[in-house]
Amino acid sequence: MNADEIRAARHQLGLSQVALADALGLSPLNGRRAISRWEDGTVPVSGPAALAIRYMLKYGPL
């Protein structure tokens, strides 16, 4: 998933960066930072996180 896909997925799920971090099992502060970096393209999203986000798009937030 690229930066635009991550941002679009989060918006489609209706989640804030903190809520997405929580759904992925990340700490609120570090998770929000990671998602922010994914969304601005600074850091690529990890494979497991991308898989979990795709799952949430299909079946709803965890």
GUDO-156194 format. One record per residue: residue number from 1; x, y, z of N, C-alpha, C in turn. Coordinates in nm, 3 decimals, always signed. Each point is the difference from the previous one (the first is absolute). Example, Ala and Ser with C-alpha at 12.3 -4.5 7.8 and 13.67 -1.06 7.14 Angstrom:
% GUDO-156194
PT,1,+1.319,-0.569,+0.780,-0.089,+0.119,+0.000,+0.090,+0.120,+0.000
PT,2,-0.035,+0.105,-0.072,+0.082,+0.119,+0.006,-0.077,+0.109,+0.073
This chain:
% GUDO-156194
PT,1,+0.086,-0.117,+0.000,-0.086,+0.117,+0.000,+0.090,+0.123,+0.000
PT,2,-0.039,+0.099,-0.079,+0.076,+0.124,-0.002,-0.067,+0.103,+0.092
PT,3,+0.060,+0.117,+0.008,-0.046,+0.104,+0.093,-0.146,+0.039,-0.027
PT,4,-0.035,+0.018,-0.126,-0.138,+0.040,-0.033,-0.100,-0.110,+0.035
PT,5,+0.038,-0.125,-0.021,-0.088,-0.111,+0.032,-0.022,-0.012,+0.150
PT,6,+0.105,+0.022,+0.078,-0.013,-0.005,+0.146,-0.096,+0.109,+0.048
PT,7,+0.022,+0.121,-0.047,-0.085,+0.113,+0.040,-0.146,-0.026,-0.041
PT,8,-0.020,-0.045,-0.124,-0.136,-0.026,-0.049,-0.066,-0.111,+0.082
PT,9,+0.074,-0.105,+0.033,-0.054,-0.110,+0.079,-0.043,+0.050,+0.138
PT,10,+0.084,+0.080,+0.061,-0.032,+0.052,+0.134,-0.127,+0.085,-0.006
PT,11,-0.011,+0.083,-0.101,-0.120,+0.084,-0.014,-0.123,-0.086,-0.028
PT,12,+0.015,-0.101,-0.085,-0.111,-0.088,-0.031,-0.048,-0.074,+0.125
PT,13,+0.093,-0.035,+0.086,-0.035,-0.068,+0.125,-0.054,+0.097,+0.105
PT,14,+0.016,+0.130,-0.025,-0.049,+0.100,+0.095,+0.082,+0.007,+0.127
PT,15,+0.131,-0.029,-0.011,+0.086,-0.003,+0.118,+0.100,+0.114,+0.000
PT,16,+0.028,+0.051,+0.117,+0.111,+0.095,+0.016,+0.130,-0.079,-0.004
PT,17,+0.111,+0.069,-0.005,+0.129,-0.069,+0.004,+0.016,-0.076,+0.131
PT,18,-0.043,+0.059,+0.109,+0.011,-0.067,+0.131,-0.090,-0.124,+0.003
PT,19,-0.122,+0.011,-0.054,-0.092,-0.115,+0.000,+0.053,-0.112,-0.089
PT,20,+0.059,+0.034,-0.114,+0.058,-0.102,-0.087,+0.118,-0.067,+0.071
PT,21,+0.083,+0.080,+0.066,+0.111,-0.056,+0.075,-0.050,-0.099,+0.105
PT,22,-0.106,+0.036,+0.069,-0.059,-0.088,+0.102,-0.052,-0.128,-0.064
PT,23,-0.068,+0.011,-0.115,-0.054,-0.117,-0.069,+0.111,-0.093,-0.047
PT,24,+0.117,+0.055,-0.028,+0.113,-0.079,-0.043,+0.084,-0.051,+0.117
PT,25,-0.038,+0.038,+0.121,+0.073,-0.045,+0.119,+0.127,+0.079,+0.027
PT,26,+0.006,+0.122,-0.053,+0.116,+0.087,+0.021,-0.027,+0.095,+0.116
PT,27,+0.103,+0.047,+0.064,-0.019,+0.096,+0.109,-0.054,+0.130,-0.060
PT,28,-0.082,+0.073,+0.076,-0.061,+0.122,-0.054,+0.102,+0.101,-0.054
PT,29,+0.104,+0.028,+0.075,+0.096,+0.103,-0.043,+0.087,-0.050,-0.115
PT,30,+0.068,-0.111,+0.020,+0.088,-0.051,-0.104,-0.078,-0.049,-0.121
PT,31,-0.118,-0.054,+0.022,-0.084,-0.046,-0.109,-0.047,+0.114,-0.087
PT,32,-0.041,+0.111,+0.063,-0.044,+0.116,-0.077,+0.116,+0.054,-0.083
PT,33,+0.118,+0.000,+0.058,+0.119,+0.046,-0.074,+0.027,-0.090,-0.120
PT,34,-0.011,-0.131,+0.021,+0.025,-0.095,-0.109,-0.101,+0.021,-0.112
PT,35,-0.126,+0.014,+0.036,-0.104,+0.020,-0.102,+0.020,+0.132,-0.072
PT,36,+0.037,+0.103,+0.072,+0.029,+0.128,-0.063,+0.114,-0.014,-0.101
PT,37,+0.102,-0.075,+0.036,+0.114,-0.020,-0.091,-0.041,-0.085,-0.120
PT,38,-0.087,-0.099,+0.022,-0.050,-0.080,-0.112,-0.077,+0.090,-0.096
PT,39,-0.086,+0.087,+0.057,-0.086,+0.084,-0.083,+0.076,+0.109,-0.075
PT,40,+0.112,+0.045,+0.054,+0.077,+0.101,-0.074,+0.108,-0.063,-0.087
PT,41,+0.009,-0.133,+0.002,+0.093,-0.070,-0.086,+0.143,-0.006,+0.050
PT,42,+0.023,+0.045,+0.124,+0.134,-0.002,+0.058,+0.048,-0.142,+0.026
PT,43,-0.091,-0.085,+0.047,+0.032,-0.138,+0.036,-0.103,-0.090,-0.068
PT,44,+0.045,-0.110,-0.062,-0.099,-0.091,-0.060,-0.076,-0.078,+0.107
PT,45,-0.125,-0.028,-0.029,-0.081,-0.079,+0.093,+0.052,-0.144,-0.002
PT,46,+0.004,-0.061,+0.117,+0.048,-0.137,+0.009,-0.103,-0.096,-0.062
PT,47,+0.048,-0.115,-0.042,-0.088,-0.100,-0.059,-0.114,-0.042,+0.092
PT,48,+0.029,-0.034,+0.127,-0.108,-0.040,+0.090,-0.103,+0.111,+0.024
PT,49,+0.046,+0.124,+0.010,-0.093,+0.111,+0.020,-0.087,+0.020,-0.123
PT,50,+0.060,-0.009,-0.119,-0.076,+0.014,-0.124,-0.105,-0.110,-0.010
PT,51,+0.037,-0.121,+0.037,-0.094,-0.112,-0.002,-0.116,+0.025,+0.096
PT,52,+0.031,+0.047,+0.120,-0.104,+0.029,+0.099,-0.094,+0.111,-0.048
PT,53,+0.055,+0.101,-0.064,-0.084,+0.110,-0.051,-0.090,-0.051,-0.112
PT,54,+0.053,-0.082,-0.088,-0.083,-0.058,-0.107,-0.112,-0.086,+0.060
PT,55,+0.032,-0.074,+0.105,-0.100,-0.080,+0.070,-0.110,+0.090,+0.056
PT,56,+0.039,+0.110,+0.064,-0.097,+0.092,+0.058,-0.088,+0.062,-0.108
PT,57,+0.056,+0.028,-0.117,-0.080,+0.055,-0.109,-0.108,-0.099,-0.044
PT,58,+0.033,-0.128,+0.005,-0.094,-0.101,-0.045,-0.102,-0.036,+0.109
PT,59,+0.047,-0.012,+0.125,-0.085,-0.051,+0.109,-0.031,+0.100,+0.111
PT,60,+0.057,+0.119,-0.006,-0.022,+0.099,+0.104,+0.115,+0.005,+0.098
PT,61,+0.008,+0.107,+0.076,+0.109,+0.015,+0.099,+0.002,-0.116,+0.098
PT,62,+0.122,-0.033,+0.042,+0.019,-0.112,+0.093,-0.045,+0.038,+0.139
